[in-house]
Amino acid sequence: MGDMMTKMTKSVLAAAAMATALGGFAAPAFAQRDPAYAAARAAGQVGEKMDGYLGIVGAATPALRGIVNDINIKRRAVYSERAKATNATIEEYALTAGCQAILATTPGEKYQAPDGSWQTRTAAPPLRDPRCP
Amino acid sequence: MNTSKLTGRMAAVMLATVALGGCITVNAPEEPIVIELNVNIRQEVIYRLAEDAGNTIEDNADIF
């Protein structure tokens, strides 16, 4: 009886370990963009601003505002946490992230150039603030 | 014509202009005004934070 219990416990534990392992594989390493956000990005309706936040490129619609506000609130929370961890201000951290986010845009996506204009990313390096690394 | 006379005339003309116009018109420049965002943030700070910010973007791919 005791032996059987041990066996059962072992198999349950093994199953749990297996599930954890499988779950680890099944879930992507990093969460992906919400489909609505991904679509707006691909369509050039939203773009990366210099200050590290997302902006609406053309005419604003309630749907676009919703997407952009949602993303920016989440970004600000992340910037705030990382700024604290790195002894920087939120603005400093956000501007740095903006440099990187603009660099990470793919051709066709929109980003804000140092003069404030919206640009479409091409294969060429993006126009960035001279302070960007 | 000496200098003081000239200065006097210029002052009179300017006074007249201001008096007649009643106000001074300032025209907006043709060129767009470029506002330097966060001018007080130094490059060395950005360089220090660059790696961490890059990792943050990768780790939060859903919001970037």
N, CA and C atoms of all chains as a GROMACS GRO file, in nm:
protein
  591
    1MET      N    1   0.085  -0.121   0.000
    1MET     CA    2   0.000   0.000   0.000
    1MET      C    3   0.088   0.125   0.000
    2GLY      N    4   0.180   0.126   0.094
    2GLY     CA    5   0.272   0.240   0.105
    2GLY      C    6   0.355   0.253  -0.021
    3ASP      N    7   0.393   0.136  -0.072
    3ASP     CA    8   0.474   0.134  -0.193
    3ASP      C    9   0.395   0.191  -0.310
    4MET      N   10   0.268   0.149  -0.315
    4MET     CA   11   0.183   0.195  -0.427
    4MET      C   12   0.166   0.347  -0.423
    5MET      N   13   0.145   0.395  -0.299
    5MET     CA   14   0.129   0.540  -0.283
    5MET      C   15   0.253   0.612  -0.334
    6THR      N   16   0.368   0.559  -0.300
    6THR     CA   17   0.492   0.621  -0.342
    6THR      C   18   0.499   0.625  -0.494
    7LYS      N   19   0.458   0.510  -0.553
    7LYS     CA   20   0.461   0.500  -0.699
    7LYS      C   21   0.369   0.605  -0.762
    8MET      N   22   0.247   0.613  -0.701
    8MET     CA   23   0.149   0.708  -0.754
    8MET      C   24   0.201   0.851  -0.744
    9THR      N   25   0.256   0.877  -0.626
    9THR     CA   26   0.309   1.012  -0.603
    9THR      C   27   0.416   1.044  -0.706
   10LYS      N   28   0.501   0.942  -0.730
   10LYS     CA   29   0.609   0.961  -0.826
   10LYS      C   30   0.555   0.991  -0.965
   11SER      N   31   0.452   0.912  -1.005
   11SER     CA   32   0.401   0.932  -1.140
   11SER      C   33   0.329   1.066  -1.153
   12VAL      N   34   0.263   1.106  -1.044
   12VAL     CA   35   0.196   1.237  -1.046
   12VAL      C   36   0.301   1.348  -1.060
   13LEU      N   37   0.407   1.332  -0.983
   13LEU     CA   38   0.514   1.432  -0.989
   13LEU      C   39   0.576   1.436  -1.128
   14ALA      N   40   0.595   1.318  -1.185
   14ALA     CA   41   0.654   1.309  -1.319
   14ALA      C   42   0.563   1.380  -1.420
   15ALA      N   43   0.432   1.353  -1.406
   15ALA     CA   44   0.335   1.415  -1.497
   15ALA      C   45   0.339   1.567  -1.483
   16ALA      N   46   0.349   1.612  -1.358
   16ALA     CA   47   0.352   1.756  -1.332
   16ALA      C   48   0.477   1.818  -1.395
   17ALA      N   49   0.588   1.747  -1.379
   17ALA     CA   50   0.714   1.796  -1.434
   17ALA      C   51   0.705   1.804  -1.586
   18MET      N   52   0.643   1.698  -1.643
   18MET     CA   53   0.626   1.691  -1.788
   18MET      C   54   0.541   1.809  -1.837
   19ALA      N   55   0.431   1.831  -1.765
   19ALA     CA   56   0.339   1.939  -1.803
   19ALA      C   57   0.411   2.074  -1.799
   20THR      N   58   0.491   2.091  -1.694
   20THR     CA   59   0.565   2.216  -1.680
   20THR      C   60   0.661   2.234  -1.798
   21ALA      N   61   0.730   2.123  -1.830
   21ALA     CA   62   0.827   2.128  -1.940
   21ALA      C   63   0.755   2.161  -2.071
   22LEU      N   64   0.643   2.089  -2.094
   22LEU     CA   65   0.568   2.111  -2.217
   22LEU      C   66   0.514   2.253  -2.224
   23GLY      N   67   0.463   2.297  -2.107
   23GLY     CA   68   0.409   2.434  -2.100
   23GLY      C   69   0.518   2.534  -2.135
   24GLY      N   70   0.637   2.505  -2.087
   24GLY     CA   71   0.750   2.593  -2.114
   24GLY      C   72   0.778   2.603  -2.263
   25PHE      N   73   0.759   2.491  -2.331
   25PHE     CA   74   0.783   2.491  -2.475
   25PHE      C   75   0.667   2.555  -2.551
   26ALA      N   76   0.546   2.524  -2.501
   26ALA     CA   77   0.426   2.568  -2.573
   26ALA      C   78   0.414   2.720  -2.570
   27ALA      N   79   0.438   2.780  -2.452
   27ALA     CA   80   0.425   2.926  -2.441
   27ALA      C   81   0.546   2.990  -2.506
   28PRO      N   82   0.525   3.093  -2.588
   28PRO     CA   83   0.641   3.158  -2.649
   28PRO      C   84   0.726   3.222  -2.541
   29ALA      N   85   0.856   3.231  -2.568
   29ALA     CA   86   0.948   3.286  -2.469
   29ALA      C   87   0.901   3.425  -2.427
   30PHE      N   88   0.853   3.504  -2.524
   30PHE     CA   89   0.805   3.639  -2.493
   30PHE      C   90   0.666   3.654  -2.552
   31ALA      N   91   0.582   3.722  -2.479
   31ALA     CA   92   0.445   3.744  -2.526
   31ALA      C   93   0.449   3.823  -2.656
   32GLN      N   94   0.349   3.798  -2.740
   32GLN     CA   95   0.347   3.867  -2.868
   32GLN      C   96   0.252   3.985  -2.866
   33ARG      N   97   0.265   4.070  -2.968
   33ARG     CA   98   0.179   4.188  -2.979
   33ARG      C   99   0.034   4.147  -2.998
   34ASP      N  100  -0.053   4.226  -2.940
   34ASP     CA  101  -0.195   4.209  -2.962
   34ASP      C  102  -0.221   4.227  -3.112
   35PRO      N  103  -0.309   4.143  -3.171
   35PRO     CA  104  -0.332   4.152  -3.317
   35PRO      C  105  -0.372   4.292  -3.366
   36ALA      N  106  -0.455   4.361  -3.288
   36ALA     CA  107  -0.498   4.495  -3.329
   36ALA      C  108  -0.379   4.591  -3.332
   37TYR      N  109  -0.292   4.579  -3.233
   37TYR     CA  110  -0.172   4.663  -3.228
   37TYR      C  111  -0.079   4.628  -3.343
   38ALA      N  112  -0.059   4.500  -3.365
   38ALA     CA  113   0.029   4.454  -3.474
   38ALA      C  114  -0.022   4.506  -3.608
   39ALA      N  115  -0.154   4.503  -3.628
   39ALA     CA  116  -0.213   4.547  -3.754
   39ALA      C  117  -0.195   4.698  -3.772
   40ALA      N  118  -0.219   4.774  -3.666
   40ALA     CA  119  -0.206   4.921  -3.673
   40ALA      C  120  -0.061   4.960  -3.700
   41ARG      N  121   0.030   4.886  -3.644
   41ARG     CA  122   0.173   4.909  -3.665
   41ARG      C  123   0.211   4.883  -3.810
   42ALA      N  124   0.166   4.767  -3.858
   42ALA     CA  125   0.199   4.727  -3.995
   42ALA      C  126   0.138   4.825  -4.096
   43ALA      N  127   0.021   4.879  -4.062
   43ALA     CA  128  -0.048   4.971  -4.153
   43ALA      C  129   0.007   5.114  -4.144
   44GLY      N  130   0.100   5.136  -4.053
   44GLY     CA  131   0.158   5.269  -4.038
   44GLY      C  132   0.064   5.368  -3.971
   45GLN      N  133  -0.036   5.318  -3.900
   45GLN     CA  134  -0.130   5.406  -3.829
   45GLN      C  135  -0.073   5.450  -3.695
   46VAL      N  136   0.019   5.372  -3.644
   46VAL     CA  137   0.088   5.409  -3.520
   46VAL      C  138   0.238   5.398  -3.546
   47GLY      N  139   0.316   5.476  -3.472
   47GLY     CA  140   0.460   5.474  -3.492
   47GLY      C  141   0.534   5.498  -3.362
   48GLU      N  142   0.664   5.472  -3.368
   48GLU     CA  143   0.750   5.490  -3.251
   48GLU      C  144   0.794   5.636  -3.241
   49LYS      N  145   0.766   5.697  -3.127
   49LYS     CA  146   0.809   5.836  -3.105
   49LYS      C  147   0.949   5.838  -3.043
   50MET      N  148   1.011   5.956  -3.052
   50MET     CA  149   1.146   5.972  -2.995
   50MET      C  150   1.148   5.955  -2.844
   51ASP      N  151   1.035   5.989  -2.780
   51ASP     CA  152   1.034   5.988  -2.633
   51ASP      C  153   1.011   5.850  -2.573
   52GLY      N  154   1.004   5.748  -2.658
   52GLY     CA  155   0.989   5.612  -2.606
   52GLY      C  156   0.846   5.563  -2.599
   53TYR      N  157   0.755   5.646  -2.648
   53TYR     CA  158   0.615   5.605  -2.645
   53TYR      C  159   0.561   5.592  -2.788
   54LEU      N  160   0.444   5.529  -2.796
   54LEU     CA  161   0.380   5.507  -2.926
   54LEU      C  162   0.296   5.630  -2.960
   55GLY      N  163   0.287   5.662  -3.088
   55GLY     CA  164   0.206   5.776  -3.130
   55GLY      C  165   0.115   5.738  -3.246
   56ILE      N  166   0.008   5.817  -3.263
   56ILE     CA  167  -0.081   5.797  -3.376
   56ILE      C  168  -0.025   5.878  -3.492
   57VAL      N  169  -0.011   5.817  -3.609
   57VAL     CA  170   0.053   5.885  -3.721
   57VAL      C  171  -0.045   5.972  -3.799
   58GLY      N  172  -0.155   5.917  -3.844
   58GLY     CA  173  -0.249   5.995  -3.926
   58GLY      C  174  -0.366   6.045  -3.843
   59ALA      N  175  -0.485   6.025  -3.896
   59ALA     CA  176  -0.606   6.068  -3.825
   59ALA      C  177  -0.631   5.974  -3.707
   60ALA      N  178  -0.660   6.035  -3.592
   60ALA     CA  179  -0.684   5.956  -3.473
   60ALA      C  180  -0.827   5.903  -3.473
   61THR      N  181  -0.842   5.779  -3.438
   61THR     CA  182  -0.976   5.721  -3.421
   61THR      C  183  -0.983   5.669  -3.277
   62PRO      N  184  -1.104   5.651  -3.226
   62PRO     CA  185  -1.114   5.599  -3.089
   62PRO      C  186  -1.041   5.466  -3.072
   63ALA      N  187  -1.046   5.382  -3.176
   63ALA     CA  188  -0.980   5.251  -3.167
   63ALA      C  189  -0.829   5.269  -3.155
   64LEU      N  190  -0.774   5.358  -3.238
   64LEU     CA  191  -0.629   5.382  -3.233
   64LEU      C  192  -0.588   5.443  -3.100
   65ARG      N  193  -0.671   5.537  -3.052
   65ARG     CA  194  -0.640   5.598  -2.923
   65ARG      C  195  -0.637   5.493  -2.813
   66GLY      N  196  -0.731   5.401  -2.821
   66GLY     CA  197  -0.738   5.293  -2.721
   66GLY      C  198  -0.612   5.209  -2.722
   67ILE      N  199  -0.569   5.170  -2.841
   67ILE     CA  200  -0.449   5.087  -2.855
   67ILE      C  201  -0.327   5.162  -2.800
   68VAL      N  202  -0.309   5.286  -2.847
   68VAL     CA  203  -0.192   5.364  -2.810
   68VAL      C  204  -0.188   5.393  -2.659
   69ASN      N  205  -0.302   5.431  -2.603
   69ASN     CA  206  -0.305   5.459  -2.459
   69ASN      C  207  -0.271   5.334  -2.378
   70ASP      N  208  -0.327   5.222  -2.419
   70ASP     CA  209  -0.304   5.097  -2.349
   70ASP      C  210  -0.156   5.060  -2.350
   71ILE      N  211  -0.096   5.068  -2.468
   71ILE     CA  212   0.046   5.035  -2.481
   71ILE      C  213   0.131   5.132  -2.399
   72ASN      N  214   0.099   5.260  -2.410
   72ASN     CA  215   0.182   5.361  -2.343
   72ASN      C  216   0.173   5.354  -2.191
   73ILE      N  217   0.057   5.318  -2.139
   73ILE     CA  218   0.044   5.302  -1.994
   73ILE      C  219   0.132   5.186  -1.949
   74LYS      N  220   0.130   5.078  -2.025
   74LYS     CA  221   0.213   4.962  -1.991
   74LYS      C  222   0.361   4.995  -2.003
   75ARG      N  223   0.396   5.070  -2.110
   75ARG     CA  224   0.537   5.108  -2.128
   75ARG      C  225   0.584   5.193  -2.012
   76ARG      N  226   0.499   5.288  -1.975
   76ARG     CA  227   0.538   5.378  -1.867
   76ARG      C  228   0.565   5.301  -1.738
   77ALA      N  229   0.482   5.199  -1.713
   77ALA     CA  230   0.501   5.118  -1.592
   77ALA      C  231   0.636   5.046  -1.598
   78VAL      N  232   0.669   4.993  -1.714
   78VAL     CA  233   0.797   4.923  -1.731
   78VAL      C  234   0.913   5.022  -1.718
   79TYR      N  235   0.901   5.137  -1.784
   79TYR     CA  236   1.006   5.240  -1.777
   79TYR      C  237   1.030   5.282  -1.632
   80SER      N  238   0.919   5.300  -1.561
   80SER     CA  239   0.926   5.344  -1.422
   80SER      C  240   1.005   5.244  -1.338
   81GLU      N  241   0.972   5.116  -1.357
   81GLU     CA  242   1.038   5.011  -1.280
   81GLU      C  243   1.187   5.003  -1.314
   82ARG      N  244   1.218   5.004  -1.444
   82ARG     CA  245   1.358   4.993  -1.487
   82ARG      C  246   1.438   5.119  -1.453
   83ALA      N  247   1.372   5.233  -1.459
   83ALA     CA  248   1.441   5.358  -1.426
   83ALA      C  249   1.486   5.354  -1.281
   84LYS      N  250   1.396   5.303  -1.197
   84LYS     CA  251   1.428   5.293  -1.055
   84LYS      C  252   1.547   5.198  -1.036
   85ALA      N  253   1.543   5.086  -1.107
   85ALA     CA  254   1.648   4.985  -1.094
   85ALA      C  255   1.783   5.035  -1.146
   86THR      N  256   1.781   5.128  -1.239
   86THR     CA  257   1.906   5.175  -1.300
   86THR      C  258   1.944   5.316  -1.254
   87ASN      N  259   1.874   5.365  -1.152
   87ASN     CA  260   1.901   5.499  -1.099
   87ASN      C  261   1.892   5.607  -1.206
   88ALA      N  262   1.791   5.597  -1.288
   88ALA     CA  263   1.770   5.698  -1.392
   88ALA      C  264   1.630   5.757  -1.372
   89THR      N  265   1.602   5.864  -1.444
   89THR     CA  266   1.466   5.917  -1.440
   89THR      C  267   1.383   5.843  -1.546
   90ILE      N  268   1.251   5.849  -1.531
   90ILE     CA  269   1.166   5.782  -1.629
   90ILE      C  270   1.192   5.839  -1.769
   91GLU      N  271   1.210   5.972  -1.776
   91GLU     CA  272   1.231   6.037  -1.906
   91GLU      C  273   1.361   5.990  -1.971
   92GLU      N  274   1.466   5.979  -1.889
   92GLU     CA  275   1.594   5.931  -1.942
   92GLU      C  276   1.581   5.789  -1.995
   93TYR      N  277   1.515   5.706  -1.914
   93TYR     CA  278   1.501   5.566  -1.954
   93TYR      C  279   1.413   5.554  -2.078
   94ALA      N  280   1.305   5.632  -2.079
   94ALA     CA  281   1.210   5.626  -2.191
   94ALA      C  282   1.276   5.674  -2.321
   95LEU      N  283   1.355   5.780  -2.311
   95LEU     CA  284   1.423   5.833  -2.431
   95LEU      C  285   1.521   5.728  -2.486
   96THR      N  286   1.591   5.661  -2.394
   96THR     CA  287   1.684   5.556  -2.436
   96THR      C  288   1.608   5.442  -2.504
   97ALA      N  289   1.497   5.403  -2.443
   97ALA     CA  290   1.416   5.296  -2.502
   97ALA      C  291   1.363   5.340  -2.639
   98GLY      N  292   1.333   5.471  -2.652
   98GLY     CA  293   1.286   5.524  -2.780
   98GLY      C  294   1.392   5.508  -2.888
   99CYS      N  295   1.517   5.536  -2.851
   99CYS     CA  296   1.630   5.516  -2.945
   99CYS      C  297   1.628   5.372  -2.995
  100GLN      N  298   1.616   5.280  -2.901
  100GLN     CA  299   1.623   5.137  -2.934
  100GLN      C  300   1.499   5.091  -3.011
  101ALA      N  301   1.384   5.143  -2.970
  101ALA     CA  302   1.259   5.102  -3.034
  101ALA      C  303   1.255   5.150  -3.179
  102ILE      N  304   1.309   5.270  -3.203
  102ILE     CA  305   1.313   5.323  -3.340
  102ILE      C  306   1.410   5.240  -3.424
  103LEU      N  307   1.522   5.204  -3.363
  103LEU     CA  308   1.621   5.122  -3.433
  103LEU      C  309   1.561   4.985  -3.467
  104ALA      N  310   1.470   4.938  -3.381
  104ALA     CA  311   1.412   4.804  -3.398
  104ALA      C  312   1.294   4.802  -3.495
  105THR      N  313   1.254   4.919  -3.545
  105THR     CA  314   1.141   4.918  -3.641
  105THR      C  315   1.184   4.842  -3.766
  106THR      N  316   1.085   4.783  -3.832
  106THR     CA  317   1.114   4.708  -3.954
  106THR      C  318   1.064   4.790  -4.074
  107PRO      N  319   1.120   4.768  -4.193
  107PRO     CA  320   1.080   4.848  -4.309
  107PRO      C  321   0.928   4.852  -4.327
  108GLY      N  322   0.878   4.972  -4.349
  108GLY     CA  323   0.734   4.991  -4.365
  108GLY      C  324   0.670   5.051  -4.241
  109GLU      N  325   0.732   5.030  -4.124
  109GLU     CA  326   0.678   5.085  -4.000
  109GLU      C  327   0.714   5.233  -3.988
  110LYS      N  328   0.637   5.304  -3.906
  110LYS     CA  329   0.659   5.448  -3.889
  110LYS      C  330   0.739   5.478  -3.763
  111TYR      N  331   0.820   5.584  -3.774
  111TYR     CA  332   0.893   5.632  -3.656
  111TYR      C  333   0.908   5.783  -3.667
  112GLN      N  334   0.935   5.846  -3.556
  112GLN     CA  335   0.948   5.992  -3.551
  112GLN      C  336   1.096   6.031  -3.563
  113ALA      N  337   1.123   6.118  -3.660
  113ALA     CA  338   1.260   6.167  -3.681
  113ALA      C  339   1.289   6.281  -3.583
  114PRO      N  340   1.416   6.318  -3.566
  114PRO     CA  341   1.451   6.425  -3.472
  114PRO      C  342   1.377   6.557  -3.497
  115ASP      N  343   1.335   6.584  -3.622
  115ASP     CA  344   1.263   6.709  -3.649
  115ASP      C  345   1.114   6.696  -3.616
  116GLY      N  346   1.074   6.581  -3.564
  116GLY     CA  347   0.936   6.562  -3.523
  116GLY      C  348   0.846   6.503  -3.630
  117SER      N  349   0.898   6.491  -3.752
  117SER     CA  350   0.816   6.437  -3.862
  117SER      C  351   0.810   6.284  -3.854
  118TRP      N  352   0.702   6.232  -3.909
  118TRP     CA  353   0.688   6.086  -3.916
  118TRP      C  354   0.760   6.035  -4.040
  119GLN      N  355   0.838   5.932  -4.023
  119GLN     CA  356   0.910   5.873  -4.135
  119GLN      C  357   0.873   5.726  -4.146
  120THR      N  358   0.883   5.676  -4.269
  120THR     CA  359   0.862   5.533  -4.289
  120THR      C  360   0.998   5.466  -4.289
  121ARG      N  361   1.012   5.365  -4.208
  121ARG     CA  362   1.141   5.295  -4.199
  121ARG      C  363   1.169   5.223  -4.331
  122THR      N  364   1.289   5.239  -4.377
  122THR     CA  365   1.334   5.167  -4.496
  122THR      C  366   1.444   5.071  -4.452
  123ALA      N  367   1.514   5.014  -4.548
  123ALA     CA  368   1.625   4.925  -4.514
  123ALA      C  369   1.741   5.005  -4.455
  124ALA      N  370   1.744   5.136  -4.484
  124ALA     CA  371   1.850   5.222  -4.432
  124ALA      C  372   1.831   5.247  -4.282
  125PRO      N  373   1.938   5.282  -4.212
  125PRO     CA  374   1.924   5.311  -4.069
  125PRO      C  375   1.825   5.426  -4.048
  126PRO      N  376   1.748   5.423  -3.940
  126PRO     CA  377   1.651   5.531  -3.916
  126PRO      C  378   1.720   5.662  -3.876
  127LEU      N  379   1.650   5.773  -3.898
  127LEU     CA  380   1.702   5.905  -3.856
  127LEU      C  381   1.675   5.916  -3.707
  128ARG      N  382   1.783   5.924  -3.628
  128ARG     CA  383   1.763   5.927  -3.483
  128ARG      C  384   1.832   6.046  -3.419
  129ASP      N  385   1.794   6.068  -3.294
  129ASP     CA  386   1.856   6.173  -3.214
  129ASP      C  387   2.007   6.147  -3.211
  130PRO      N  388   2.089   6.253  -3.227
  130PRO     CA  389   2.235   6.231  -3.229
  130PRO      C  390   2.289   6.168  -3.100
  131ARG      N  391   2.210   6.174  -2.993
  131ARG     CA  392   2.258   6.116  -2.867
  131ARG      C  393   2.235   5.965  -2.861
  132CYS      N  394   2.156   5.913  -2.955
  132CYS     CA  395   2.125   5.770  -2.953
  132CYS      C  396   2.251   5.687  -2.976
  133PRO      N  397   2.266   5.576  -2.905
  133PRO     CA  398   2.385   5.492  -2.924
  133PRO      C  399   2.382   5.417  -3.058
  134MET      N  400   2.472  11.645  -4.197
  134MET     CA  401   2.380  11.597  -4.093
  134MET      C  402   2.462  11.524  -3.986
  135ASN      N  403   2.450  11.569  -3.863
  135ASN     CA  404   2.529  11.500  -3.760
  135ASN      C  405   2.452  11.382  -3.700
  136THR      N  406   2.525  11.309  -3.623
  136THR     CA  407   2.473  11.183  -3.572
  136THR      C  408   2.351  11.202  -3.482
  137SER      N  409   2.357  11.306  -3.397
  137SER     CA  410   2.246  11.324  -3.303
  137SER      C  411   2.117  11.360  -3.376
  138LYS      N  412   2.132  11.435  -3.484
  138LYS     CA  413   2.013  11.469  -3.563
  138LYS      C  414   1.951  11.345  -3.625
  139LEU      N  415   2.043  11.263  -3.680
  139LEU     CA  416   1.998  11.139  -3.746
  139LEU      C  417   1.926  11.050  -3.646
  140THR      N  418   1.988  11.036  -3.528
  140THR     CA  419   1.930  10.952  -3.423
  140THR      C  420   1.794  11.006  -3.383
  141GLY      N  421   1.785  11.138  -3.374
  141GLY     CA  422   1.660  11.201  -3.338
  141GLY      C  423   1.552  11.172  -3.440
  142ARG      N  424   1.590  11.179  -3.568
  142ARG     CA  425   1.493  11.152  -3.674
  142ARG      C  426   1.446  11.007  -3.671
  143MET      N  427   1.544  10.920  -3.652
  143MET     CA  428   1.509  10.777  -3.648
  143MET      C  429   1.413  10.749  -3.533
  144ALA      N  430   1.443  10.808  -3.419
  144ALA     CA  431   1.357  10.789  -3.302
  144ALA      C  432   1.217  10.841  -3.330
  145ALA      N  433   1.210  10.955  -3.400
  145ALA     CA  434   1.080  11.013  -3.432
  145ALA      C  435   1.002  10.921  -3.525
  146VAL      N  436   1.073  10.869  -3.624
  146VAL     CA  437   1.008  10.777  -3.719
  146VAL      C  438   0.956  10.654  -3.647
  147MET      N  439   1.040  10.599  -3.557
  147MET     CA  440   1.000  10.479  -3.484
  147MET      C  441   0.880  10.507  -3.395
  148LEU      N  442   0.885  10.621  -3.329
  148LEU     CA  443   0.774  10.660  -3.241
  148LEU      C  444   0.645  10.672  -3.321
  149ALA      N  445   0.658  10.737  -3.436
  149ALA     CA  446   0.541  10.757  -3.521
  149ALA      C  447   0.484  10.623  -3.565
  150THR      N  448   0.574  10.535  -3.602
  150THR     CA  449   0.530  10.403  -3.648
  150THR      C  450   0.453  10.331  -3.538
  151VAL      N  451   0.511  10.332  -3.419
  151VAL     CA  452   0.447  10.264  -3.307
  151VAL      C  453   0.314  10.329  -3.274
  152ALA      N  454   0.314  10.462  -3.275
  152ALA     CA  455   0.193  10.536  -3.240
  152ALA      C  456   0.083  10.510  -3.343
  153LEU      N  457   0.120  10.515  -3.471
  153LEU     CA  458   0.020  10.496  -3.576
  153LEU      C  459  -0.032  10.352  -3.578
  154GLY      N  460   0.061  10.260  -3.566
  154GLY     CA  461   0.021  10.119  -3.571
  154GLY      C  462  -0.060  10.080  -3.450
  155GLY      N  463  -0.027  10.138  -3.339
  155GLY     CA  464  -0.102  10.106  -3.216
  155GLY      C  465  -0.054   9.977  -3.154
  156CYS      N  466   0.000   9.889  -3.238
  156CYS     CA  467   0.052   9.764  -3.183
  156CYS      C  468   0.163   9.712  -3.273
  157ILE      N  469   0.240   9.626  -3.220
  157ILE     CA  470   0.351   9.569  -3.296
  157ILE      C  471   0.313   9.430  -3.343
  158THR      N  472   0.324   9.410  -3.473
  158THR     CA  473   0.289   9.280  -3.528
  158THR      C  474   0.413   9.192  -3.534
  159VAL      N  475   0.399   9.071  -3.485
  159VAL     CA  476   0.508   8.975  -3.493
  159VAL      C  477   0.463   8.862  -3.585
  160ASN      N  478   0.536   8.844  -3.693
  160ASN     CA  479   0.499   8.738  -3.786
  160ASN      C  480   0.560   8.605  -3.744
  161ALA      N  481   0.482   8.499  -3.765
  161ALA     CA  482   0.533   8.365  -3.734
  161ALA      C  483   0.639   8.328  -3.836
  162PRO      N  484   0.744   8.264  -3.794
  162PRO     CA  485   0.849   8.226  -3.890
  162PRO      C  486   0.798   8.122  -3.990
  163GLU      N  487   0.854   8.127  -4.110
  163GLU     CA  488   0.815   8.033  -4.214
  163GLU      C  489   0.860   7.891  -4.180
  164GLU      N  490   0.979   7.884  -4.127
  164GLU     CA  491   1.036   7.753  -4.094
  164GLU      C  492   0.965   7.693  -3.974
  165PRO      N  493   0.944   7.561  -3.974
  165PRO     CA  494   0.883   7.499  -3.856
  165PRO      C  495   0.975   7.512  -3.735
  166ILE      N  496   0.913   7.531  -3.621
  166ILE     CA  497   0.992   7.544  -3.499
  166ILE      C  498   1.024   7.404  -3.448
  167VAL      N  499   1.150   7.372  -3.439
  167VAL     CA  500   1.190   7.240  -3.391
  167VAL      C  501   1.215   7.248  -3.241
  168ILE      N  502   1.140   7.167  -3.169
  168ILE     CA  503   1.159   7.167  -3.024
  168ILE      C  504   1.244   7.046  -2.987
  169GLU      N  505   1.358   7.074  -2.931
  169GLU     CA  506   1.448   6.966  -2.888
  169GLU      C  507   1.389   6.903  -2.763
  170LEU      N  508   1.351   6.775  -2.777
  170LEU     CA  509   1.292   6.705  -2.664
  170LEU      C  510   1.402   6.666  -2.565
  171ASN      N  511   1.373   6.687  -2.440
  171ASN     CA  512   1.463   6.642  -2.334
  171ASN      C  513   1.607   6.682  -2.359
  172VAL      N  514   1.626   6.810  -2.389
  172VAL     CA  515   1.762   6.858  -2.419
  172VAL      C  516   1.858   6.838  -2.303
  173ASN      N  517   1.800   6.829  -2.184
  173ASN     CA  518   1.888   6.817  -2.067
  173ASN      C  519   1.934   6.674  -2.040
  174ILE      N  520   1.886   6.580  -2.121
  174ILE     CA  521   1.932   6.442  -2.101
  174ILE      C  522   2.063   6.424  -2.177
  175ARG      N  523   2.166   6.384  -2.104
  175ARG     CA  524   2.298   6.375  -2.163
  175ARG      C  525   2.322   6.240  -2.231
  176GLN      N  526   2.408   6.245  -2.333
  176GLN     CA  527   2.438   6.126  -2.412
  176GLN      C  528   2.496   6.015  -2.326
  177GLU      N  529   2.580   6.051  -2.229
  177GLU     CA  530   2.642   5.947  -2.147
  177GLU      C  531   2.537   5.870  -2.066
  178VAL      N  532   2.430   5.938  -2.028
  178VAL     CA  533   2.322   5.870  -1.955
  178VAL      C  534   2.255   5.769  -2.048
  179ILE      N  535   2.231   5.812  -2.170
  179ILE     CA  536   2.167   5.725  -2.268
  179ILE      C  537   2.255   5.603  -2.298
  180TYR      N  538   2.384   5.626  -2.308
  180TYR     CA  539   2.476   5.514  -2.333
  180TYR      C  540   2.476   5.416  -2.217
  181ARG      N  541   2.469   5.470  -2.097
  181ARG     CA  542   2.468   5.383  -1.979
  181ARG      C  543   2.343   5.294  -1.975
  182LEU      N  544   2.229   5.351  -2.019
  182LEU     CA  545   2.102   5.281  -2.010
  182LEU      C  546   2.073   5.194  -2.133
  183ALA      N  547   2.151   5.211  -2.239
  183ALA     CA  548   2.118   5.148  -2.367
  183ALA      C  549   2.099   4.997  -2.359
  184GLU      N  550   2.192   4.930  -2.293
  184GLU     CA  551   2.183   4.784  -2.289
  184GLU      C  552   2.060   4.738  -2.211
  185ASP      N  553   2.037   4.802  -2.098
  185ASP     CA  554   1.922   4.766  -2.016
  185ASP      C  555   1.791   4.791  -2.093
  186ALA      N  556   1.786   4.904  -2.162
  186ALA     CA  557   1.664   4.938  -2.237
  186ALA      C  558   1.642   4.838  -2.351
  187GLY      N  559   1.752   4.796  -2.414
  187GLY     CA  560   1.741   4.696  -2.521
  187GLY      C  561   1.683   4.566  -2.468
  188ASN      N  562   1.730   4.523  -2.351
  188ASN     CA  563   1.678   4.401  -2.290
  188ASN      C  564   1.532   4.416  -2.252
  189THR      N  565   1.498   4.534  -2.201
  189THR     CA  566   1.359   4.560  -2.160
  189THR      C  567   1.264   4.546  -2.279
  190ILE      N  568   1.307   4.597  -2.394
  190ILE     CA  569   1.224   4.589  -2.513
  190ILE      C  570   1.206   4.442  -2.555
  191GLU      N  571   1.315   4.366  -2.548
  191GLU     CA  572   1.306   4.224  -2.586
  191GLU      C  573   1.217   4.146  -2.489
  192ASP      N  574   1.228   4.179  -2.361
  192ASP     CA  575   1.152   4.106  -2.260
  192ASP      C  576   1.004   4.145  -2.258
  193ASN      N  577   0.972   4.258  -2.318
  193ASN     CA  578   0.832   4.305  -2.321
  193ASN      C  579   0.786   4.323  -2.465
  194ALA      N  580   0.814   4.222  -2.545
  194ALA     CA  581   0.788   4.233  -2.690
  194ALA      C  582   0.640   4.260  -2.722
  195ASP      N  583   0.552   4.227  -2.628
  195ASP     CA  584   0.410   4.250  -2.654
  195ASP      C  585   0.371   4.397  -2.655
  196ILE      N  586   0.449   4.481  -2.589
  196ILE     CA  587   0.413   4.624  -2.584
  196ILE      C  588   0.512   4.711  -2.662
  197PHE      N  589   0.604   4.649  -2.735
  197PHE     CA  590   0.697   4.726  -2.817
  197PHE      C  591   0.682   4.690  -2.964
   0.00000   0.00000   0.00000
